[in-house]
Amino acid sequence: SAQDMRGEFLKGLRDVGVTVEKHHHEVAPSQHELGMLFGTLVKQADNVQLYKYVVQMVTHSFGKTATFMPKPVAGDNGSGMHIHQSIWKGDTPVFSGNAYAGLSETALHYIGGILKHAKAINAFANSTTNSYKRLVPGFEAPVNIAYSQANRTASVRIPNNYTASPKAKRVEFRCPDPSSNPYLAFSAILMAGLDGVKNKINPGKPTDINIYEAPASVLAKIPSTPGSLAESLTALEKDHKYLLQGNVFTKDNIETYISYKRENE
């Protein structure tokens, strides 16, 4: 019933220079997904802002309201912002290799960095109180700090269902949601991944099971995402040295962010 409106989303995004590769209705009522073509970090953060603006303006013209809340309706699937990432050296994709799921050791170390710093990343990538109403078991939410090529319940997934091309080899971080500031969230994720590459952080074994159906003995060994914004902010307070490398973030930047968020929780 919203096909016409989604068609207008595509036209509006095209007009502002944002290329959409796919679009479809999602699981929940009135929930839609528009997947954008990849780009550099800052350009893609710009595109997220343009995306939100166009969707809100077009929806308004139809007499409706668009929300990017992570969990606007209790008891139904929330809205995430799955972030696909790959690193290249010139024209060479460095995530492609002969290790697990066709990844390189560099890609596995990158995943290791994300998993190690996941709870601190959540402070930027899941930056509102409402964010943690989405990150609960069920509803296809990625609440488990684990990685897998097939498991949508894991926070890091390796998409393999499109093409075997080395150029398409990438890592998908499923925790973030659209309430976040994309410039901060994308930067925090990249810095965590690069910390993993620099320090050769082992991500451990993949979790190729349906975690929601796993017995308690297995679940006890899999860490979960924070249960609240307060918990994420505490994690960021304790774990942020990796963000300071190259002055990408500063101590003052992080302390101010934490202070602001705590005042407005």
NORLINJO-V833019 format. One line per field, one symbol per residue. ss: DSSP state (H for helix, E for strand, L for the rest). A space follows every 50 residues. Layout:
ss->???
//
This chain:
ss->LLHHHHHHHHHHHHHLLLLEEEEEELLLLLLEEEEELLLLHHHHHHHHHH HHHHHHHHHHHLLLLLLLLLLLLLLLLLLLLLEEELLEELLEELLELLLH HHELHHHHHHHHHHHHLHHHHHHHHLLLLLHHHHLLLLLLLLLEEEEELL LLLEEEELLLLLLLLHHHLLEEELLLLLLLLHHHHHHHHHHHHHHHHHLL LLLLLLLLLLHHHLLHHHHLLLLELLLLHHHHHHHHHHLLHHHHHHHLLL HHHHHHHHHHHHHLL
//
